Amino acid sequence: MSRVKTIFYNLLTLTAVSLLLRMLGLSFQVYLSSKIGPTGIGLHQLIMSVYFLAATFSISGLRLTATRLAAEEMGLGNESGAKKAVRICLGYSLIASSAIALLLYFGAGWIGKVWLEDPRAVLSLRILSFSLPFLAMGAVLGGYFTAVRRVLKSSLVLVAEQFFRVGVTVLCLGVLWPRGLEYACSALALGACAGEITSFFLLFWLYRLDCRRFQKPGASSDLLVRAQKIAIPVALSAYVTMGIRTMQQPLIPSGLKKSGSSGDRALATYGIIQGMAVPLLMFPGVILHAISDLIIPELAECQAQNWPKRQCYIINRVINIGLVTSIGIMSIIFRFSAPLGLSLYKNPEVGYYLRILAPMIPILYMDLLVDGILKGIGQQISSMGYNIFESVTGLVLTYFLLPRFAITGYIFILFFTRALNFFLSINRLRKCIPLKITGMSLLKMLFCIFNALILANLILHRIRLAWFPLSMLAATLFYGALLRLTSAITREDVAWFKSIFRRAKTESE
């Protein structure tokens, strides 16, 4: 099977699994919102913001390091080097994550009472600390499977983890929810902890089985130095970025309270945006998330083998896919925001915030892709600087704007900081790779989705089938057809796509 087919089938696998996981996650989020309410969701988001910071320090950029090093070694024919790279990353992750787990466990009291200003978070943070070593080592193993193009194995583990996590959480909620919101959040923490432990042991077992196929001796002698060059800037970026964002999270409900909202109302509004609206915005972007993951080892291997033309070709394909997808999703969610919010959450406020935040989708999705591309071509230091700058800007704006402008200020901050990061990143990419993006192609995409929505509305109302999921599907199909008719999707694009399914002895791409 050609390399293009391997990438494509891995993409299909990751997309399908990501879609399943996001459907499970979204369904579970709907269940939680009805079970513990917006206030509970808001408290859980605050707890998880601290946990994500601890997870960032635990992983320390080692997933990306394992992916790039293993891909580079495999590209050079050094199979033993790929195994050695994984062993190095596993050792570092175990040491770092154990230290962070101890800090989180013993510092949970201060974090909950002083930092988050909510003692109900302490128990959950202590429970979550036990999962950090398993999460960090599992991330390294996941990076290995991405590098060697064995994503089906790691994807199946993610599915098993999610089912196990949800099952444990539901069981624990049934027992602990009557005792109050503190214990309800601890039930979610127990489910997360059980899921991470299960995931690691399954991944480790699959890794041991997969490594048996490596027979070629030899490994690069500079693996440790190369690992440090990749991991240190990525880790520093993640430390500073997540640290600042974690400092920012408690400021949001605090700033909303200062603007005049009550404590529970501020927490509820924060929960609606971050726990309901934003996950729904990101849900359709599963294919782009899969691409951003797969693009890193592919670009790293292109660099290792000095294939600049292939690298440029892949990047421009990815950028075009991202634009077509994100513009379509933005328009459809904007159009159907109200019924989406009501049908999923039974809350009109969710639909209101969905419509306001929908124009941010192209920025969110494209920034995800560009960030993956920059890391794949060795520009992680630039990416680090942009992420830090975005986080500092967001923290400063949150502190000064929220008490005065309330939720309007928060929405402005979301738009401004994400747009700032994206434009800095895409500008850096343009300096490294010649991009083929034109204003005419963007206008064609907007023209196609605008008319697709009109056609879907007219035809389905005419035949009296105006059920909104059917309207969304019809708009998507019309969008694809109009893209082809206007040559926003060219004959070359279609031929390339078809070639993926044809077996060939050589790669033409």
C-alpha positions as CSV (number, residue, x, y, z in Angstrom):
1,M,0.0,0.0,0.0
2,S,1.4,3.4,-0.9
3,R,2.2,6.0,1.6
4,V,-0.7,8.2,0.6
5,K,-3.1,5.4,1.2
6,T,-1.6,4.6,4.6
7,I,-2.0,8.3,5.6
8,F,-5.6,8.3,4.2
9,Y,-6.7,5.2,6.0
10,N,-5.1,6.4,9.2
11,L,-7.0,9.6,8.7
12,L,-10.2,7.7,8.3
13,T,-9.5,5.7,11.4
14,L,-8.7,8.7,13.5
15,T,-11.7,10.6,12.2
16,A,-14.1,7.8,12.8
17,V,-12.7,7.2,16.3
18,S,-12.6,10.9,17.1
19,L,-16.2,11.3,15.9
20,L,-17.3,8.4,18.1
21,L,-15.4,9.8,21.1
22,R,-16.8,13.2,20.6
23,M,-20.3,11.9,20.3
24,L,-19.8,10.0,23.5
25,G,-18.2,13.0,25.1
26,L,-21.0,15.3,24.0
27,S,-23.7,12.9,25.0
28,F,-22.0,12.5,28.4
29,Q,-21.8,16.3,28.7
30,V,-25.5,16.6,28.0
31,Y,-26.1,13.9,30.7
32,L,-23.9,15.8,33.2
33,S,-25.5,19.1,32.5
34,S,-28.9,17.6,33.4
35,K,-27.5,15.8,36.4
36,I,-25.3,18.4,38.1
37,G,-26.5,21.6,36.3
38,P,-24.6,24.5,34.9
39,T,-23.1,25.3,38.3
40,G,-21.7,21.8,38.6
41,I,-20.3,22.0,35.1
42,G,-18.7,25.3,35.9
43,L,-17.0,23.9,39.1
44,H,-15.9,20.8,37.1
45,Q,-14.3,23.1,34.4
46,L,-12.3,24.9,37.1
47,I,-11.1,21.7,38.5
48,M,-10.1,20.4,35.1
49,S,-8.3,23.6,34.3
50,V,-5.9,22.8,37.2
51,Y,-5.7,19.2,36.2
52,F,-4.8,20.1,32.6
53,L,-2.0,22.3,33.9
54,A,-0.7,19.4,36.0
55,A,-1.0,17.1,32.9
56,T,1.0,19.6,30.8
57,F,3.8,19.5,33.3
58,S,3.6,15.7,33.5
59,I,3.8,15.2,29.7
60,S,6.4,18.0,29.3
61,G,6.3,17.9,25.4
62,L,7.2,14.2,25.4
63,R,4.3,13.0,23.2
64,L,5.5,15.3,20.3
65,T,9.1,14.3,21.1
66,A,8.3,10.6,20.8
67,T,6.3,11.1,17.6
68,R,9.0,13.2,15.9
69,L,12.0,11.1,17.0
70,A,10.4,7.8,16.2
71,A,9.2,9.0,12.8
72,E,12.7,10.4,11.9
73,E,14.4,7.1,13.0
74,M,12.0,5.0,11.0
75,G,12.5,7.3,8.0
76,L,16.2,6.7,8.3
77,G,15.7,2.9,8.6
78,N,16.8,2.8,12.3
79,E,14.1,0.7,13.9
80,S,16.0,0.3,17.1
81,G,16.4,4.0,17.3
82,A,12.6,4.3,17.4
83,K,12.4,1.9,20.3
84,K,15.2,3.7,22.1
85,A,13.5,7.1,21.6
86,V,10.3,5.7,23.2
87,R,12.3,4.4,26.2
88,I,13.9,7.7,26.8
89,C,10.6,9.5,26.6
90,L,8.9,7.0,28.9
91,G,11.7,7.4,31.5
92,Y,11.4,11.2,31.5
93,S,7.6,11.1,31.7
94,L,7.6,8.8,34.7
95,I,10.0,11.0,36.6
96,A,8.2,14.3,35.8
97,S,4.7,13.0,36.2
98,S,5.4,11.4,39.6
99,A,6.8,14.7,40.9
100,I,3.8,16.7,39.7
101,A,1.4,14.1,41.1
102,L,2.9,14.6,44.6
103,L,2.8,18.4,44.3
104,L,-0.9,18.2,43.2
105,Y,-1.9,15.8,46.0
106,F,-0.3,17.8,48.8
107,G,-1.1,21.2,47.3
108,A,-4.7,20.5,46.5
109,G,-5.9,22.1,49.8
110,W,-4.2,25.5,49.0
111,I,-5.3,25.3,45.3
112,G,-8.9,24.7,46.1
113,K,-9.3,27.1,49.0
114,V,-7.0,30.0,47.9
115,W,-6.5,29.8,44.1
116,L,-9.9,28.6,43.0
117,E,-11.7,30.0,46.0
118,D,-13.9,26.9,46.2
119,P,-13.0,24.2,48.8
120,R,-15.3,21.8,47.0
121,A,-12.5,21.3,44.4
122,V,-9.9,19.8,46.9
123,L,-11.1,16.2,46.9
124,S,-11.4,15.9,43.1
125,L,-7.8,17.3,42.7
126,R,-6.4,14.7,45.1
127,I,-8.1,11.9,43.2
128,L,-6.9,13.2,39.9
129,S,-3.3,13.3,41.0
130,F,-3.1,9.5,41.0
131,S,-3.8,9.4,37.2
132,L,-0.9,11.7,36.2
133,P,1.9,9.1,35.7
134,F,-0.4,6.9,33.7
135,L,-1.6,9.8,31.6
136,A,2.0,10.9,30.8
137,M,3.3,7.5,29.9
138,G,0.2,6.8,27.8
139,A,0.7,10.0,25.9
140,V,4.3,8.9,25.0
141,L,3.0,5.5,23.7
142,G,0.2,7.3,21.8
143,G,2.9,9.4,20.1
144,Y,4.8,6.2,19.2
145,F,1.8,4.7,17.5
146,T,1.2,7.9,15.5
147,A,4.8,7.9,14.4
148,V,4.8,4.3,13.1
149,R,1.3,4.8,11.4
150,R,-0.4,2.2,13.7
151,V,-3.2,4.6,14.8
152,L,-5.9,1.9,14.8
153,K,-4.4,0.3,17.9
154,S,-4.2,3.5,19.9
155,S,-7.6,4.6,18.6
156,L,-9.2,1.4,19.9
157,V,-7.7,1.9,23.3
158,L,-9.1,5.5,23.4
159,V,-12.6,4.1,22.7
160,A,-12.2,1.5,25.4
161,E,-10.9,4.1,27.8
162,Q,-13.9,6.4,27.1
163,F,-16.5,3.7,27.7
164,F,-14.7,2.6,30.9
165,R,-14.5,6.3,32.1
166,V,-18.1,7.0,31.4
167,G,-19.2,3.7,33.1
168,V,-17.2,4.3,36.2
169,T,-18.4,7.9,36.4
170,V,-22.1,7.0,36.1
171,L,-21.7,4.4,38.8
172,C,-19.9,6.7,41.1
173,L,-22.4,9.5,40.5
174,G,-25.2,7.3,41.5
175,V,-23.6,6.7,44.9
176,L,-22.0,10.1,45.5
177,W,-24.3,12.7,43.9
178,P,-26.8,12.7,46.9
179,R,-23.9,13.9,49.1
180,G,-23.6,17.2,47.3
181,L,-21.7,18.9,44.5
182,E,-18.3,18.3,45.9
183,Y,-18.8,14.5,45.8
184,A,-20.4,14.7,42.4
185,C,-17.2,16.3,41.0
186,S,-15.2,13.7,42.8
187,A,-17.2,11.0,40.9
188,L,-16.1,12.6,37.6
189,A,-12.5,12.6,38.9
190,L,-12.7,8.9,39.8
191,G,-14.0,8.1,36.3
192,A,-11.1,10.1,34.7
193,C,-8.5,8.4,36.9
194,A,-9.9,4.9,36.1
195,G,-9.9,5.7,32.4
196,E,-6.3,6.9,32.3
197,I,-5.0,3.8,34.2
198,T,-6.8,1.4,31.9
199,S,-5.6,3.2,28.8
200,F,-2.0,3.1,29.8
201,F,-1.9,-0.7,30.5
202,L,-3.7,-1.4,27.2
203,L,-1.3,0.8,25.2
204,F,1.8,-0.7,26.9
205,W,0.6,-4.2,26.1
206,L,0.0,-3.2,22.4
207,Y,3.4,-1.5,22.3
208,R,5.2,-4.6,23.5
209,L,3.5,-6.6,20.8
210,D,4.1,-4.1,18.1
211,C,7.9,-3.8,18.8
212,R,8.4,-7.5,18.0
213,R,8.4,-6.7,14.3
214,F,11.5,-4.5,14.6
215,Q,14.6,-6.5,13.7
216,K,17.0,-4.0,12.1
217,P,19.9,-3.1,14.5
218,G,21.4,0.3,14.9
219,A,20.3,3.5,16.5
220,S,21.3,7.2,16.3
221,S,23.8,8.2,19.0
222,D,22.4,11.7,19.4
223,L,18.9,10.7,20.4
224,L,19.1,12.3,23.9
225,V,20.3,15.6,22.5
226,R,17.6,15.6,19.8
227,A,15.0,14.7,22.4
228,Q,16.0,17.7,24.5
229,K,15.9,20.1,21.5
230,I,12.4,19.1,20.8
231,A,11.0,18.6,24.3
232,I,12.5,21.6,26.1
233,P,10.9,24.4,23.9
234,V,7.6,22.5,23.6
235,A,7.5,21.8,27.3
236,L,8.4,25.4,28.2
237,S,5.8,26.7,25.9
238,A,3.2,24.3,27.4
239,Y,4.2,25.2,30.9
240,V,3.9,28.9,30.5
241,T,0.8,28.7,28.3
242,M,-1.1,26.4,30.5
243,G,0.1,28.1,33.6
244,I,-1.2,31.4,32.4
245,R,-4.5,29.9,31.2
246,T,-5.0,28.2,34.5
247,M,-4.5,31.5,36.3
248,Q,-7.0,33.0,33.9
249,Q,-9.8,30.5,34.5
250,P,-10.6,31.5,38.1
251,L,-10.5,35.1,37.0
252,I,-13.4,34.5,34.6
253,P,-16.1,33.7,37.2
254,S,-14.5,36.1,39.6
255,G,-14.6,38.9,37.0
256,L,-18.2,38.1,36.2
257,K,-19.1,38.4,39.8
258,K,-17.3,41.7,40.0
259,S,-19.4,42.9,37.1
260,G,-22.6,42.3,39.1
261,S,-23.5,38.6,38.7
262,S,-24.0,36.4,41.7
263,G,-21.5,33.7,42.4
264,D,-23.6,30.7,41.2
265,R,-24.8,32.7,38.2
266,A,-21.3,33.6,37.2
267,L,-20.2,30.0,37.5
268,A,-23.3,28.9,35.5
269,T,-22.5,31.3,32.6
270,Y,-18.9,30.1,32.6
271,G,-20.1,26.5,32.5
272,I,-22.5,27.2,29.6
273,I,-19.8,28.7,27.4
274,Q,-16.8,26.5,28.3
275,G,-18.7,23.3,29.2
276,M,-21.5,23.3,26.6
277,A,-21.1,25.8,23.7
278,V,-17.3,25.4,23.1
279,P,-17.3,21.6,23.0
280,L,-20.2,21.7,20.5
281,L,-18.2,24.2,18.4
282,M,-15.2,21.9,18.3
283,F,-17.2,18.7,17.8
284,P,-17.4,18.7,14.0
285,G,-13.7,19.4,13.6
286,V,-12.7,15.8,14.2
287,I,-11.2,15.3,10.7
288,L,-9.0,18.4,11.2
289,H,-7.9,17.2,14.6
290,A,-6.9,13.9,13.1
291,I,-5.0,15.6,10.3
292,S,-3.1,17.8,12.8
293,D,-2.0,14.7,14.6
294,L,-1.0,12.7,11.5
295,I,0.8,15.6,9.8
296,I,3.5,15.9,12.4
297,P,5.3,12.5,11.7
298,E,4.8,12.9,7.9
299,L,6.4,16.3,7.8
300,A,9.2,15.3,10.2
301,E,10.0,12.3,7.9
302,C,10.0,14.7,4.8
303,Q,12.6,16.8,6.6
304,A,14.7,13.9,7.6
305,Q,14.8,12.7,4.0
306,N,15.1,16.2,2.4
307,W,11.9,16.2,0.4
308,P,10.9,19.9,0.3
309,K,8.5,19.6,-2.7
310,R,6.6,16.8,-1.1
311,Q,6.5,18.8,2.2
312,C,5.1,21.9,0.4
313,Y,2.5,19.8,-1.4
314,I,1.2,18.2,1.7
315,I,1.0,21.5,3.6
316,N,-1.0,23.2,0.9
317,R,-3.4,20.3,0.6
318,V,-3.9,20.4,4.4
319,I,-4.5,24.2,4.4
320,N,-7.1,23.9,1.6
321,I,-8.9,21.1,3.4
322,G,-9.0,23.1,6.6
323,L,-10.4,26.2,4.9
324,V,-13.2,24.3,3.1
325,T,-14.1,22.4,6.2
326,S,-14.0,25.2,8.7
327,I,-16.0,27.7,6.6
328,G,-18.7,25.1,6.0
329,I,-19.0,24.2,9.7
330,M,-19.0,27.8,10.8
331,S,-21.9,28.7,8.5
332,I,-24.0,25.6,9.4
333,I,-23.6,26.0,13.1
334,F,-24.4,29.7,12.8
335,R,-27.6,29.0,10.9
336,F,-28.8,26.2,13.2
337,S,-27.4,27.4,16.5
338,A,-30.8,27.8,18.2
339,P,-32.2,24.3,17.5
340,L,-28.9,22.7,18.3
341,G,-28.8,24.4,21.8
342,L,-32.4,23.5,22.5
343,S,-32.3,19.9,21.2
344,L,-29.1,18.9,23.0
345,Y,-29.1,20.9,26.2
346,K,-32.7,22.1,26.5
347,N,-31.2,25.5,27.2
348,P,-31.8,28.5,24.9
349,E,-28.6,30.2,26.2
350,V,-26.4,27.6,24.6
351,G,-27.8,28.4,21.2
352,Y,-27.4,32.1,21.8
353,Y,-23.7,31.7,22.6
354,L,-23.2,29.2,19.7
355,R,-24.3,31.8,17.3
356,I,-22.0,34.5,18.8
357,L,-19.0,32.2,18.8
358,A,-19.6,30.4,15.5
359,P,-17.5,33.0,13.5
360,M,-14.5,31.9,15.5
361,I,-14.6,28.4,14.1
362,P,-12.3,29.0,11.1
363,I,-9.7,30.6,13.4
364,L,-9.9,27.7,15.9
365,Y,-9.7,25.0,13.3
366,M,-7.0,26.6,11.1
367,D,-4.9,27.5,14.2
368,L,-5.0,23.8,15.2
369,L,-3.8,22.7,11.8
370,V,-1.1,25.4,11.5
371,D,0.2,24.6,14.9
372,G,0.6,21.0,14.0
373,I,2.4,21.9,10.7
374,L,4.8,24.2,12.5
375,K,5.7,21.5,14.9
376,G,6.1,19.0,12.1
377,I,8.6,21.3,10.2
378,G,10.7,22.0,13.3
379,Q,9.3,25.5,14.1
380,Q,8.2,24.6,17.7
381,I,10.1,27.5,19.2
382,S,8.1,30.0,17.1
383,S,4.9,28.2,18.1
384,M,6.0,28.4,21.7
385,G,6.4,32.2,21.5
386,Y,3.0,32.7,19.9
387,N,1.2,30.5,22.5
388,I,2.9,32.3,25.4
389,F,2.1,35.8,23.9
390,E,-1.5,34.8,23.4
391,S,-1.8,33.5,26.9
392,V,-0.3,36.6,28.5
393,T,-2.5,38.8,26.4
394,G,-5.6,36.8,27.5
395,L,-4.7,37.0,31.1
396,V,-4.2,40.8,31.1
397,L,-7.4,41.4,29.1
398,T,-9.4,39.1,31.5
399,Y,-8.2,41.0,34.5
400,F,-9.0,44.4,33.2
401,L,-12.0,43.9,30.9
402,L,-14.2,41.3,32.6
403,P,-15.2,43.3,35.7
404,R,-16.2,46.2,33.5
405,F,-17.7,44.5,30.4
406,A,-18.8,41.2,31.9
407,I,-19.6,38.4,29.3
408,T,-19.2,40.8,26.4
409,G,-15.6,41.4,27.4
410,Y,-15.0,37.6,27.8
411,I,-16.3,36.9,24.3
412,F,-14.1,39.7,22.9
413,I,-11.1,38.2,24.6
414,L,-11.8,34.8,23.1
415,F,-12.0,36.2,19.6
416,F,-9.0,38.5,19.9
417,T,-6.5,36.2,21.5
418,R,-7.3,33.2,19.2
419,A,-7.1,35.5,16.1
420,L,-3.8,36.9,17.3
421,N,-2.2,33.5,17.7
422,F,-3.5,32.3,14.3
423,F,-2.3,35.3,12.3
424,L,1.1,35.1,13.9
425,S,1.4,31.4,13.2
426,I,0.2,31.6,9.6
427,N,2.6,34.5,9.0
428,R,5.5,32.3,10.3
429,L,4.4,29.4,8.1
430,R,4.3,31.7,5.0
431,K,7.9,32.6,5.6
432,C,8.9,28.9,5.7
433,I,6.6,27.4,3.0
434,P,5.1,29.0,-0.1
435,L,1.3,28.9,0.5
436,K,-1.2,28.9,-2.3
437,I,-4.1,30.8,-0.6
438,T,-6.0,33.4,-2.6
439,G,-8.8,35.8,-1.8
440,M,-10.8,34.4,-4.7
441,S,-10.8,30.8,-3.3
442,L,-12.1,32.1,0.0
443,L,-14.8,34.1,-1.7
444,K,-15.8,30.9,-3.6
445,M,-16.1,28.9,-0.4
446,L,-18.3,31.6,1.2
447,F,-20.4,31.9,-1.9
448,C,-20.9,28.1,-2.0
449,I,-22.0,27.7,1.6
450,F,-24.3,30.7,1.6
451,N,-26.1,29.4,-1.5
452,A,-26.1,25.8,-0.1
453,L,-28.0,27.0,3.0
454,I,-30.5,28.8,0.9
455,L,-31.1,25.8,-1.4
456,A,-31.5,23.4,1.5
457,N,-34.0,25.8,3.1
458,L,-36.0,26.3,0.0
459,I,-36.2,22.7,-1.1
460,L,-36.9,21.1,2.2
461,H,-39.6,23.7,3.1
462,R,-41.1,23.1,-0.3
463,I,-41.5,19.4,0.3
464,R,-42.3,20.0,4.0
465,L,-39.3,18.2,5.5
466,A,-37.8,21.1,7.4
467,W,-36.3,18.9,10.2
468,F,-33.1,20.7,11.2
469,P,-30.7,17.7,11.1
470,L,-32.0,16.9,7.6
471,S,-31.5,20.5,6.6
472,M,-27.9,20.4,7.9
473,L,-27.2,17.3,5.9
474,A,-28.7,18.8,2.7
475,A,-26.7,22.0,3.2
476,T,-23.5,19.9,3.5
477,L,-24.3,18.0,0.3
478,F,-25.2,21.2,-1.7
479,Y,-22.0,22.8,-0.4
480,G,-19.9,20.0,-1.8
481,A,-21.6,20.1,-5.1
482,L,-21.3,23.9,-5.4
483,L,-17.6,23.7,-4.5
484,R,-17.0,21.4,-7.4
485,L,-19.2,23.5,-9.8
486,T,-17.3,26.7,-9.0
487,S,-13.9,24.9,-9.2
488,A,-13.2,25.6,-5.5
489,I,-12.5,21.9,-5.6
490,T,-10.7,21.2,-8.8
491,R,-10.5,18.2,-11.1
492,E,-6.9,17.7,-9.8
493,D,-8.3,17.5,-6.2
494,V,-10.9,14.9,-7.3
495,A,-8.3,12.8,-9.2
496,W,-5.9,12.9,-6.2
497,F,-8.7,11.7,-3.9
498,K,-9.7,8.9,-6.3
499,S,-6.0,7.8,-6.6
500,I,-5.9,7.0,-2.9
501,F,-8.2,4.1,-3.5
502,R,-6.2,2.7,-6.5
503,R,-3.3,0.4,-5.7
504,A,-0.1,1.7,-7.3
505,K,3.5,0.6,-7.2
506,T,4.8,4.0,-7.0
507,E,3.7,7.2,-5.3
508,S,2.8,10.0,-7.7
509,E,2.1,12.6,-5.0
